[in-house]
Amino acid sequence: MLTEKHIGELWKRMAAIYGHRWVSSFGESDLDKTWFIGLQDLEPRLLAVGLETCIKNRQDAWPPSLPEFRRLCLGLPDEDVACLAALRGAKDPISECIRKKIGSWDLSHGSEKDLLRMARAHYDAACQEATNEKLLKLTH
């Protein structure tokens, strides 16, 4: 179970990674508990996944927003990467969900530009479905 102590430790680690950019973006602490509320359904070990991704795999010098960090914790792909993968027929749950939401008729008749727009429109819902399935598996 995630506690406020975990968020306090997250704050220290993110400040160590991003320095003043973290503090200027999000403050000295999670005073209003926004991050705690946004991450409270995650296991503490998933915060470590998000932190490791920030350290090793993220090219952006700016800290992630709360929704971005949540996706990092859950191992969810970047929007552009996920949408392109979906349109190229990838078999992961997010790609399959995006294609299902677009529909077979549009997939076979739509222009690349329109399909990419549609994929982006369905990305958040596909991530939510994949997250719900992943969290369900972690708790059972």
N, C-alpha and C positions, 0 to 999 in steps of 0.2 A: 504494500500500500504506500503510495506516494505521500510524503508529509511536507510541511512547510520547511523543515530542515533540509530536505532534498533540494528544494527550490533555492534555499539560501546557498547551498553548496554549488548548485548550477550557476548562480549569480557570480560567485567567486571565480569559477572556472571560465565562464564567458568573459568576465572582465580581464582575466589573465590572457585569454586568446585574442580578444578584440580591443583591449585597452580602453582608451577614452571613447571610442566609437560605441562600445556597449553602454557605458554609463550615460553618455549624452543621448543615446537613443532610448534607453529603458530605465534610467535612474540608478540610484545607489542600491535599491532593493526592490522586491516585488511588493511595494507598499499597498497597492490596491488588490493584490492577489490575482491579478489577471492571468499571469502565467501559471500559477498554482491551479486555478480553475480550469484553464485550457489543457493542462497536462495531467490532471488528477486521476484520470482513468488508466494511465500508463503505469507499468511496472517500473520501479527505480532503475533496473538494469537497462531499460530502453533509453533512459536519459544518457547513459554511458554510450550507447550506440550513436545517438545524436551528437554528442560531444566529439566522439572519435571521427565522425564524418566531417564535422566542422574543422577539425585539426588536419585530417589527412586528405580529404577528397573535395573540399569546397574551394573554388578558385576566387570567390568573392571576398574582398577585404572587409566588407561591411557585415555586421552580424545578421543572422536570419531573423525574420519576423517570427512571431509565435506560430502561425500556421506553417511556415516553412520549417521551423525547428521540429514541430510535431511530425511533419512528413519525413524529416531526416531520422528521427527516432524510430519510426516505423519502417524505414527502408523504402519509402515510396519515391518514385522517380520524379525528376523535374518535369514540369508541364510540357515543354517542347519535346523533350526526349520521349515522354510517354505517348504524346499524340502522334509523333512520327512513327514510333514503334507500332502503335495500333493500326495505322494506315498501311504499314508494311506487313501486317499479318502476324505480329508477335503473339505468342500463346500464353503470356502471363495474364493474371486475372484482371488487371487494369485495362490492358489492351482489349481483351475480349469483352469487357463491360462497355468500353467506349464504342466498339464496333456494334454491339447489340443495341446500344442506345441510338446510334446513327441509323441503323437498319440496312438490310441487304440491298434494297432498291437504290438508296442514295449511294451506298458504297460502290455499286456497279455503274451508276450513271452520273455521279457528281464530279465536278472538276476538283483538281487537287486543292485549289485555293478554298473552295467551299467545304470540302471534306475536312481540311485542317481547321477551319473556323468552327465546324460542327464538333470536331473532336475536342477542341479547347472548351467549347460550351459544356461538354459532358465530363471533362476531366475531374472537377471537384466531386461530382456525384460518384464517379467511378472510384476515386480514392477513398471516399467515405465508405462505399460498399466493401472495398478491399480491407480497409481498416477495421470495420465491424467484424468481418470474417477472421482476420488475424487476431484481434483481441479476444474473440470468442474461443479460438483455438488455444490461446495462451491461458485462459482461465479454466479450461476443461481438460 
